[in-house]
């Protein structure tokens, strides 16, 4: 397990032009979240749900990793066994920053992938529409395919990986997350040292629990964070 855990959220990718759940405009205002993001959306509102995720997947094609993604990728390359990179984001910007797929823990799934609703076989389709891959059916068992992301109300198996990494963590770094989903306060209390980097305070995060707080863009804070990591591992 790693000594350092970097947990990122939507604020990290927002600087690359990917709209967040709370942003005004864009996809999140075109669609009713209760219709397309729930555990039963594929059963009740299949067509519009598939359409929504097709658009989200397509949106990623021209987006580029920003400075923060690239620095984190470089840190992971330099300290592969000391750093765990965990993200709530379903985009592929860490991968575009040259990180390997097994170097990033995607808590909520991975948008370029689809998986079978029956046998769980996973396929990487890049930026294509789901239905353009074998008419939306599994190559193995012919059952319907779905976006390989976690809908509201579904279990999130990768949280087991998060819990495992946190159990050995000494330096916990939070970048661009509101804290509404992952309880970062309790983790910050548990570890030796912690860093919070958000654009602004969040009602769900008690910043006094963190050793260092940086209210600024991730791309502006990341070099200072990298230095903290270098110093910590010396």
Backbone as CSV, one residue per row, in Angstrom:
resi,resn,N_x,N_y,N_z,CA_x,CA_y,CA_z,C_x,C_y,C_z
1,UNK,0.828,-1.192,0.000,0.000,0.000,0.000,0.873,1.256,0.000
2,UNK,0.353,2.325,-0.559,1.128,3.554,-0.733,1.148,4.409,0.541
3,UNK,2.209,5.182,0.683,2.306,6.123,1.792,1.499,7.389,1.512
4,UNK,1.353,7.708,0.231,0.680,8.948,-0.179,-0.529,8.616,-1.041
5,UNK,-1.660,9.186,-0.704,-2.877,9.025,-1.504,-3.282,10.382,-2.054
6,UNK,-3.422,10.465,-3.379,-3.927,11.671,-4.037,-5.339,11.382,-4.508
7,UNK,-6.306,12.052,-3.920,-7.719,11.881,-4.285,-8.183,13.115,-5.052
8,UNK,-8.631,12.918,-6.269,-9.089,14.058,-7.083,-10.562,13.946,-7.427
9,UNK,-11.138,15.115,-7.714,-12.532,15.190,-8.111,-12.711,16.077,-9.322
10,UNK,-13.941,16.485,-9.551,-14.297,17.197,-10.784,-13.519,18.493,-10.975
11,UNK,-13.125,19.127,-9.877,-12.396,20.383,-9.987,-11.088,20.254,-10.725
12,UNK,-10.477,19.077,-10.697,-9.220,18.857,-11.411,-9.441,18.885,-12.916
13,UNK,-10.472,18.220,-13.385,-10.722,18.138,-14.827,-11.474,19.346,-15.374
14,UNK,-12.074,20.123,-14.477,-12.805,21.311,-14.938,-11.888,22.265,-15.684
15,UNK,-10.615,22.314,-15.279,-9.661,23.203,-15.942,-9.303,22.725,-17.349
16,UNK,-9.682,21.497,-17.668,-9.491,20.982,-19.026,-10.755,21.135,-19.863
17,UNK,-11.772,21.771,-19.274,-12.994,22.044,-20.025,-14.086,21.015,-19.872
18,UNK,-13.948,20.107,-18.920,-14.988,19.105,-18.690,-15.965,19.644,-17.646
19,UNK,-17.217,19.739,-18.019,-18.219,20.327,-17.129,-18.447,19.433,-15.926
20,UNK,-18.678,20.056,-14.774,-18.919,19.306,-13.547,-20.414,19.195,-13.288
21,UNK,-20.744,18.324,-12.358,-22.136,18.068,-11.993,-22.853,19.351,-11.578
22,UNK,-22.135,20.255,-10.925,-22.749,21.475,-10.389,-22.625,22.677,-11.316
23,UNK,-21.983,22.497,-12.473,-21.839,23.598,-13.417,-23.181,23.967,-14.040
24,UNK,-23.339,25.249,-14.362,-24.496,25.659,-15.159,-24.114,25.528,-16.621
25,UNK,-25.088,25.228,-17.446,-24.821,25.068,-18.873,-24.326,23.678,-19.183
26,UNK,-24.229,23.370,-20.479,-23.692,22.085,-20.901,-24.640,20.931,-20.656
27,UNK,-24.072,19.728,-20.681,-24.862,18.510,-20.602,-25.698,18.409,-19.333
28,UNK,-25.142,18.888,-18.226,-25.832,18.695,-16.958,-27.119,19.512,-16.853
29,UNK,-27.292,20.531,-17.686,-28.557,21.263,-17.685,-29.488,20.783,-18.804
30,UNK,-28.928,20.053,-19.770,-29.763,19.510,-20.849,-30.567,18.304,-20.381
31,UNK,-30.075,17.609,-19.372,-30.694,16.357,-18.936,-31.046,16.412,-17.457
32,UNK,-32.131,15.732,-17.094,-32.543,15.603,-15.703,-31.733,14.474,-15.079
33,UNK,-30.918,14.824,-14.086,-30.048,13.836,-13.454,-30.850,12.661,-12.893
34,UNK,-32.043,12.935,-12.369,-32.865,11.867,-11.799,-33.355,10.891,-12.865
35,UNK,-33.296,11.307,-14.108,-33.745,10.460,-15.215,-32.608,9.612,-15.769
36,UNK,-31.381,10.184,-15.839,-30.295,9.503,-16.554,-29.168,8.967,-15.674
37,UNK,-29.203,9.241,-14.372,-28.066,8.851,-13.521,-28.416,7.893,-12.391
38,UNK,-29.637,7.416,-12.318,-30.038,6.533,-11.236,-29.810,5.058,-11.574
39,UNK,-29.827,4.237,-10.547,-29.589,2.804,-10.723,-30.611,2.148,-11.651
40,UNK,-31.796,2.737,-11.768,-32.830,2.146,-12.623,-33.003,2.885,-13.945
41,UNK,-32.108,3.827,-14.240,-32.258,4.644,-15.452,-32.216,3.812,-16.729
42,UNK,-31.382,2.788,-16.761,-31.271,1.950,-17.962,-32.518,1.099,-18.181
43,UNK,-33.264,0.846,-17.122,-34.492,0.062,-17.248,-35.688,0.945,-17.592
44,UNK,-35.716,2.138,-17.014,-36.885,3.004,-17.187,-36.710,3.991,-18.339
45,UNK,-35.513,4.504,-18.495,-35.250,5.548,-19.504,-34.014,5.197,-20.340
46,UNK,-34.012,4.007,-20.906,-32.814,3.476,-21.556,-32.270,4.385,-22.654
47,UNK,-33.117,4.783,-23.598,-32.634,5.520,-24.774,-31.998,6.854,-24.400
48,UNK,-32.672,7.616,-23.560,-32.143,8.934,-23.204,-30.910,8.794,-22.304
49,UNK,-30.855,7.725,-21.498,-29.687,7.488,-20.649,-28.471,7.152,-21.503
50,UNK,-28.641,6.270,-22.460,-27.548,5.923,-23.381,-27.099,7.158,-24.154
51,UNK,-28.051,7.975,-24.576,-27.733,9.197,-25.324,-26.883,10.142,-24.470
52,UNK,-27.260,10.296,-23.214,-26.525,11.183,-22.313,-25.076,10.742,-22.166
53,UNK,-24.864,9.456,-21.932,-23.495,8.976,-21.738,-22.712,8.921,-23.044
54,UNK,-23.396,8.737,-24.148,-22.719,8.852,-25.443,-22.147,10.262,-25.622
55,UNK,-22.923,11.258,-25.228,-22.471,12.646,-25.350,-21.323,12.931,-24.388
56,UNK,-21.406,12.405,-23.185,-20.320,12.597,-22.221,-19.034,11.942,-22.722
57,UNK,-19.174,10.768,-23.338,-17.999,10.076,-23.870,-17.402,10.847,-25.035
58,UNK,-18.242,11.330,-25.907,-17.785,12.103,-27.072,-17.092,13.388,-26.642
59,UNK,-17.574,13.974,-25.556,-17.029,15.227,-25.035,-15.551,15.096,-24.672
60,UNK,-15.122,13.896,-24.340,-13.747,13.694,-23.897,-12.723,13.747,-25.029
61,UNK,-13.169,13.528,-26.253,-12.217,13.310,-27.348,-11.242,14.459,-27.545
62,UNK,-11.732,15.698,-27.473,-10.843,16.835,-27.737,-10.302,17.490,-26.465
63,UNK,-10.554,16.877,-25.318,-10.051,17.440,-24.062,-8.631,16.938,-23.802
64,UNK,-7.807,17.822,-23.246,-6.414,17.490,-22.988,-6.113,17.529,-21.492
65,UNK,-5.170,16.697,-21.086,-4.704,16.729,-19.699,-4.088,18.092,-19.404
66,UNK,-4.388,18.633,-18.221,-3.814,19.932,-17.865,-2.523,19.745,-17.047
67,UNK,-1.958,20.853,-16.623,-0.670,20.814,-15.913,-0.742,19.946,-14.657
68,UNK,-1.857,20.002,-13.955,-1.994,19.215,-12.723,-1.999,17.715,-13.026
69,UNK,-2.745,17.303,-14.055,-2.729,15.889,-14.453,-1.310,15.433,-14.772
70,UNK,-0.594,16.269,-15.518,0.750,15.897,-15.973,1.731,15.795,-14.812
71,UNK,1.641,16.714,-13.848,2.534,16.662,-12.690,2.250,15.423,-11.849
72,UNK,0.972,15.124,-11.649,0.610,13.919,-10.883,1.103,12.671,-11.597
73,UNK,0.983,12.642,-12.922,1.482,11.504,-13.699,2.988,11.352,-13.541
74,UNK,3.695,12.473,-13.537,5.145,12.433,-13.366,5.516,11.952,-11.965
75,UNK,4.786,12.409,-10.965,5.031,11.969,-9.593,4.803,10.461,-9.457
76,UNK,3.755,9.969,-10.065,3.476,8.531,-10.026,4.590,7.753,-10.710
77,UNK,5.131,8.313,-11.778,6.235,7.674,-12.483,7.496,7.627,-11.625
78,UNK,7.739,8.709,-10.885,8.938,8.803,-10.038,8.818,7.963,-8.770
79,UNK,7.597,7.890,-8.223,7.390,7.177,-6.958,6.253,6.150,-7.118
80,UNK,6.422,5.180,-7.991,5.317,4.264,-8.321,4.747,3.490,-7.137
81,UNK,5.586,3.164,-6.172,5.130,2.360,-5.044,4.720,3.196,-3.832
82,UNK,5.012,4.476,-3.888,4.737,5.349,-2.743,3.463,6.166,-2.894
83,UNK,2.948,6.260,-4.125,1.793,7.119,-4.390,0.652,6.306,-4.999
84,UNK,-0.541,6.485,-4.451,-1.760,5.932,-5.046,-2.570,7.090,-5.605
85,UNK,-2.905,7.010,-6.877,-3.709,8.038,-7.536,-5.144,7.526,-7.643
86,UNK,-6.039,8.202,-6.951,-7.443,7.791,-6.892,-8.300,8.959,-7.358
87,UNK,-9.240,8.703,-8.257,-10.070,9.793,-8.759,-11.546,9.430,-8.767
88,UNK,-12.357,10.431,-8.511,-13.813,10.283,-8.640,-14.252,10.562,-10.077
89,UNK,-13.332,11.028,-10.903,-13.657,11.383,-12.280,-13.711,10.155,-13.170
90,UNK,-14.602,10.190,-14.146,-14.748,9.065,-15.079,-14.078,9.351,-16.417
91,UNK,-13.386,10.477,-16.512,-12.702,10.829,-17.758,-11.364,10.092,-17.867
92,UNK,-10.677,10.303,-18.988,-9.408,9.624,-19.248,-8.233,10.600,-19.315
93,UNK,-8.317,11.699,-18.558,-7.273,12.718,-18.648,-5.971,12.285,-17.967
94,UNK,-6.045,11.472,-16.939,-4.800,10.926,-16.390,-4.128,10.018,-17.422
95,UNK,-4.944,9.247,-18.118,-4.404,8.378,-19.154,-3.812,9.204,-20.297
96,UNK,-4.437,10.333,-20.608,-3.886,11.218,-21.632,-2.591,11.873,-21.166
97,UNK,-2.383,11.908,-19.859,-1.129,12.432,-19.306,-0.071,11.332,-19.227
98,UNK,-0.343,10.223,-19.903,0.595,9.096,-20.038,0.652,8.171,-18.829
99,UNK,-0.383,8.187,-18.013,-0.472,7.187,-16.959,-1.103,5.921,-17.521
100,UNK,-0.636,4.774,-17.056,-1.216,3.500,-17.470,-2.541,3.285,-16.741
101,UNK,-3.409,2.513,-17.362,-4.743,2.329,-16.792,-4.705,1.716,-15.396
102,UNK,-3.715,0.867,-15.121,-3.652,0.248,-13.803,-2.953,1.126,-12.764
103,UNK,-2.559,2.326,-13.169,-1.940,3.269,-12.238,-2.953,4.246,-11.664
104,UNK,-4.174,4.213,-12.162,-5.233,5.118,-11.707,-6.401,4.299,-11.181
105,UNK,-6.869,4.620,-9.998,-8.047,3.967,-9.444,-9.245,4.876,-9.703
106,UNK,-10.123,4.458,-10.608,-11.331,5.230,-10.946,-12.482,4.743,-10.062
107,UNK,-12.809,5.500,-9.042,-13.832,5.091,-8.084,-15.208,4.914,-8.718
108,UNK,-15.516,5.748,-9.675,-16.887,5.774,-10.213,-16.979,5.270,-11.646
109,UNK,-15.955,4.540,-12.078,-15.988,3.969,-13.413,-15.162,4.754,-14.406
110,UNK,-15.253,4.331,-15.675,-14.387,4.875,-16.717,-15.205,5.050,-17.990
111,UNK,-15.391,6.303,-18.406,-16.304,6.614,-19.495,-15.963,5.953,-20.841
112,UNK,-14.686,5.810,-21.216,-14.406,5.176,-22.502,-14.760,3.684,-22.559
113,UNK,-15.149,3.120,-21.436,-15.478,1.693,-21.404,-16.984,1.461,-21.312
114,UNK,-17.395,0.319,-21.831,-18.759,-0.171,-21.637,-18.645,-1.600,-21.110
115,UNK,-19.710,-2.080,-20.473,-19.642,-3.450,-19.976,-20.980,-4.145,-20.136
116,UNK,-20.927,-5.457,-20.130,-22.132,-6.263,-20.314,-22.975,-6.256,-19.048
117,UNK,-24.264,-6.146,-19.212,-25.174,-6.125,-18.065,-25.367,-7.517,-17.465
118,UNK,-24.917,-8.541,-18.181,-25.078,-9.901,-17.674,-23.740,-10.521,-17.251
119,UNK,-22.807,-10.668,-18.185,-21.561,-11.373,-17.873,-20.456,-10.452,-17.377
120,UNK,-20.678,-9.128,-17.402,-19.740,-8.132,-16.873,-18.481,-7.944,-17.731
121,UNK,-18.468,-8.512,-18.920,-17.334,-8.308,-19.826,-17.210,-6.818,-20.146
122,UNK,-15.968,-6.292,-20.105,-15.710,-4.862,-20.316,-15.037,-4.648,-21.671
123,UNK,-15.482,-3.622,-22.387,-14.911,-3.264,-23.686,-14.525,-1.789,-23.679
124,UNK,-13.363,-1.494,-24.225,-12.932,-0.106,-24.390,-13.346,0.340,-25.785
125,UNK,-14.236,1.338,-25.856,-14.725,1.798,-27.166,-14.267,3.221,-27.475
126,UNK,-13.391,3.751,-26.652,-12.890,5.095,-26.916,-13.995,6.127,-26.792
127,UNK,-14.279,6.805,-27.908,-15.256,7.899,-27.887,-16.505,7.573,-28.716
128,UNK,-16.666,6.315,-29.081,-17.791,5.900,-29.915,-19.105,5.875,-29.137
129,UNK,-20.194,5.857,-29.882,-21.496,5.623,-29.275,-21.604,4.154,-28.881
130,UNK,-22.288,3.894,-27.781,-22.441,2.521,-27.312,-23.044,1.617,-28.378
131,UNK,-24.083,2.119,-29.043,-24.784,1.285,-30.012,-23.972,1.021,-31.283
132,UNK,-22.889,1.761,-31.467,-22.032,1.526,-32.633,-21.070,0.372,-32.412
133,UNK,-21.025,-0.154,-31.201,-20.208,-1.332,-30.910,-21.107,-2.557,-30.892
134,UNK,-21.048,-3.352,-31.923,-21.821,-4.605,-32.023,-23.304,-4.396,-31.714
135,UNK,-23.838,-3.261,-32.198,-25.256,-2.929,-31.981,-25.630,-2.892,-30.496
136,UNK,-24.644,-2.556,-29.655,-24.931,-2.427,-28.233,-25.090,-3.742,-27.509
137,UNK,-24.585,-4.828,-28.107,-24.709,-6.143,-27.473,-23.339,-6.755,-27.204
138,UNK,-23.262,-7.533,-26.160,-22.018,-8.168,-25.739,-21.539,-9.195,-26.759
139,UNK,-20.262,-9.188,-27.039,-19.686,-10.159,-27.970,-19.672,-11.566,-27.385
140,UNK,-19.686,-11.647,-26.053,-19.600,-12.945,-25.388,-20.955,-13.615,-25.217
141,UNK,-21.951,-12.842,-24.749,-23.234,-13.480,-24.410,-24.445,-12.827,-25.070
142,UNK,-24.194,-11.755,-25.853,-25.248,-11.058,-26.612,-26.224,-10.259,-25.754
143,UNK,-25.927,-10.120,-24.462,-26.779,-9.288,-23.608,-26.494,-7.812,-23.881
144,UNK,-27.357,-6.935,-23.365,-27.188,-5.501,-23.582,-25.945,-4.982,-22.867
145,UNK,-25.306,-4.000,-23.504,-24.156,-3.322,-22.917,-24.603,-2.041,-22.233
146,UNK,-23.785,-1.528,-21.334,-24.088,-0.318,-20.582,-22.798,0.477,-20.367
147,UNK,-22.913,1.766,-20.055,-21.712,2.529,-19.698,-21.049,1.902,-18.469
148,UNK,-19.735,1.853,-18.447,-19.028,1.260,-17.316,-18.749,2.326,-16.258
149,UNK,-19.833,2.870,-15.748,-19.739,3.870,-14.687,-20.705,3.474,-13.565
150,UNK,-20.546,4.112,-12.412,-21.399,3.815,-11.263,-22.563,4.797,-11.235
151,UNK,-23.771,4.282,-11.355,-24.968,5.117,-11.247,-25.292,5.349,-9.768
152,UNK,-26.040,6.429,-9.514,-26.502,6.677,-8.143,-27.283,5.466,-7.645
153,UNK,-26.941,4.993,-6.460,-27.658,3.866,-5.884,-27.032,2.517,-6.177
154,UNK,-26.010,2.492,-7.018,-25.306,1.247,-7.302,-24.098,1.106,-6.380
155,UNK,-23.649,-0.123,-6.210,-22.439,-0.344,-5.414,-21.222,0.133,-6.201
156,UNK,-20.212,0.560,-5.476,-18.983,1.056,-6.098,-17.821,0.209,-5.586
157,UNK,-17.511,-0.882,-6.268,-16.522,-1.832,-5.763,-15.121,-1.264,-5.575
158,UNK,-14.773,-0.212,-6.304,-13.423,0.334,-6.187,-13.202,1.075,-4.867
159,UNK,-14.278,1.282,-4.104,-14.112,1.897,-2.785,-13.343,0.967,-1.847
160,UNK,-13.328,-0.318,-2.156,-12.513,-1.246,-1.376,-11.034,-0.917,-1.556
161,UNK,-10.671,-0.530,-2.781,-9.294,-0.131,-3.054,-8.956,1.161,-2.308
162,UNK,-9.898,2.099,-2.299,-9.700,3.349,-1.564,-9.449,3.062,-0.087
163,UNK,-10.284,2.232,0.499,-10.145,1.912,1.923,-8.818,1.226,2.212
164,UNK,-8.397,0.361,1.303,-7.135,-0.348,1.487,-5.955,0.613,1.435
165,UNK,-5.985,1.545,0.476,-4.890,2.509,0.358,-4.856,3.460,1.539
166,UNK,-6.005,3.893,1.999,-6.075,4.814,3.126,-5.524,4.176,4.396
167,UNK,-5.665,2.870,4.523,-5.236,2.188,5.748,-3.741,2.319,6.003
168,UNK,-2.970,2.580,4.944,-1.516,2.706,5.096,-1.025,4.121,4.776
169,UNK,-1.966,5.031,4.587,-1.620,6.381,4.124,-1.015,7.230,5.242
170,UNK,0.019,7.993,4.883,0.632,8.938,5.806,0.412,10.383,5.359
171,UNK,0.363,10.594,4.048,0.098,11.925,3.475,-1.101,11.815,2.545
172,UNK,-2.161,12.543,2.877,-3.420,12.499,2.129,-3.614,13.833,1.427
173,UNK,-3.800,13.783,0.101,-3.927,14.996,-0.697,-5.269,14.994,-1.414
174,UNK,-6.040,16.039,-1.205,-7.364,16.184,-1.829,-7.302,17.315,-2.842
175,UNK,-7.686,17.031,-4.076,-7.643,18.040,-5.137,-8.977,18.092,-5.872
176,UNK,-9.661,19.211,-5.785,-10.829,19.463,-6.618,-12.053,18.628,-6.320
177,UNK,-12.333,18.393,-5.057,-13.555,17.660,-4.717,-14.313,18.365,-3.601
178,UNK,-15.622,18.304,-3.654,-16.466,18.977,-2.663,-16.521,18.231,-1.344
179,UNK,-16.160,16.949,-1.348,-16.264,16.152,-0.138,-17.663,15.637,0.133
180,UNK,-18.564,15.833,-0.821,-19.952,15.396,-0.638,-20.086,13.875,-0.753
181,UNK,-19.193,13.249,-1.505,-19.298,11.810,-1.759,-18.306,11.020,-0.907
182,UNK,-17.057,11.386,-0.944,-16.037,10.732,-0.134,-15.801,11.559,1.129
183,UNK,-15.908,10.926,2.289,-15.754,11.641,3.557,-14.296,11.961,3.863
184,UNK,-13.792,13.036,3.292,-12.373,13.363,3.426,-12.014,13.859,4.827
185,UNK,-12.985,14.371,5.569,-12.691,14.878,6.918,-12.137,13.775,7.820
186,UNK,-12.782,12.635,7.822,-12.353,11.543,8.691,-10.992,11.008,8.269
187,UNK,-10.724,11.033,6.955,-9.415,10.565,6.477,-8.330,11.536,6.909
188,UNK,-8.602,12.831,6.800,-7.625,13.843,7.196,-7.269,13.723,8.677
189,UNK,-8.218,13.336,9.492,-7.967,13.159,10.924,-7.109,11.932,11.202
190,UNK,-7.188,10.974,10.300,-6.538,9.682,10.514,-5.061,9.703,10.141
191,UNK,-4.693,10.493,9.126,-3.334,10.447,8.585,-2.388,11.402,9.316
192,UNK,-1.081,11.236,9.034,-0.066,12.071,9.658,-0.112,13.497,9.135
193,UNK,-0.261,13.643,7.819,-0.263,14.970,7.192,-1.283,14.974,6.061
194,UNK,-1.872,16.141,5.799,-2.897,16.226,4.755,-2.862,17.595,4.077
195,UNK,-3.235,17.600,2.805,-3.280,18.829,2.015,-4.630,18.906,1.303
196,UNK,-5.271,20.057,1.398,-6.538,20.302,0.714,-6.334,21.368,-0.346
197,UNK,-6.682,21.047,-1.590,-6.619,22.023,-2.681,-7.958,22.058,-3.410
198,UNK,-8.713,23.090,-3.140,-9.970,23.339,-3.840,-9.992,24.786,-4.309
199,UNK,-10.874,25.083,-5.221,-10.995,26.447,-5.691,-11.545,27.360,-4.603
200,UNK,-12.430,26.799,-3.777,-13.058,27.566,-2.707,-13.521,26.615,-1.610
201,UNK,-13.865,27.135,-0.424,-14.328,26.261,0.664,-15.588,25.493,0.278
202,UNK,-15.747,24.312,0.867,-16.925,23.481,0.665,-17.601,23.241,2.006
203,UNK,-18.910,23.260,2.022,-19.639,23.055,3.278,-19.426,21.655,3.846
204,UNK,-18.983,20.721,2.999,-18.794,19.343,3.446,-17.382,19.070,3.971
205,UNK,-16.488,20.038,3.831,-15.101,19.828,4.242,-14.722,20.796,5.359
206,UNK,-14.202,20.251,6.436,-13.707,21.055,7.553,-12.223,21.298,7.317
207,UNK,-11.899,22.462,6.755,-10.510,22.670,6.336,-9.521,22.760,7.496
208,UNK,-10.013,23.004,8.710,-9.119,23.074,9.862,-8.501,21.710,10.191
209,UNK,-9.068,20.651,9.625,-8.541,19.313,9.859,-7.317,19.011,8.989
210,UNK,-7.062,19.865,8.007,-5.968,19.637,7.071,-4.719,20.406,7.484
211,UNK,-3.568,19.793,7.248,-2.300,20.416,7.610,-2.017,21.646,6.763
212,UNK,-2.403,21.594,5.496,-2.209,22.722,4.583,-3.434,22.864,3.709
213,UNK,-3.870,24.107,3.490,-5.044,24.381,2.654,-4.644,25.356,1.557
214,UNK,-4.950,24.998,0.319,-4.627,25.836,-0.835,-5.907,26.095,-1.625
215,UNK,-6.491,27.277,-1.432,-7.691,27.629,-2.180,-7.264,28.359,-3.460
216,UNK,-7.097,27.577,-4.503,-6.684,28.092,-5.807,-6.885,26.986,-6.839
217,UNK,-6.703,27.311,-8.100,-6.823,26.308,-9.145,-5.801,25.199,-8.943
218,UNK,-6.170,24.000,-9.345,-5.258,22.866,-9.212,-3.978,23.089,-9.995
219,UNK,-4.096,23.699,-11.164,-2.905,23.933,-11.992,-1.948,24.926,-11.352
220,UNK,-2.466,25.769,-10.460,-1.623,26.732,-9.755,-1.034,26.142,-8.482
221,UNK,-1.728,25.191,-7.885,-1.293,24.620,-6.606,-0.389,23.406,-6.767
222,UNK,-0.442,22.764,-7.911,0.178,21.446,-8.042,1.690,21.444,-7.862
223,UNK,2.372,22.504,-8.259,3.824,22.521,-8.094,4.218,22.572,-6.622
224,UNK,3.455,23.326,-5.827,3.696,23.358,-4.384,3.392,21.998,-3.765
225,UNK,2.329,21.371,-4.233,1.981,20.035,-3.744,3.077,19.035,-4.100
226,UNK,3.596,19.132,-5.316,4.671,18.232,-5.747,5.906,18.388,-4.861
227,UNK,6.218,19.628,-4.507,7.367,19.862,-3.624,7.133,19.246,-2.247
228,UNK,5.906,19.360,-1.764,5.570,18.739,-0.478,5.787,17.223,-0.545
229,UNK,5.411,16.634,-1.667,5.575,15.186,-1.830,7.056,14.828,-1.890
230,UNK,7.800,15.571,-2.652,9.255,15.325,-2.732,9.890,15.405,-1.346
231,UNK,9.548,16.456,-0.604,10.102,16.646,0.739,9.686,15.514,1.679
232,UNK,8.437,15.100,1.555,7.896,14.053,2.423,8.617,12.724,2.209
233,UNK,8.986,12.453,0.967,9.595,11.171,0.626,11.123,11.175,0.696
234,UNK,11.706,12.331,1.011,13.174,12.388,1.124,13.674,11.563,2.310
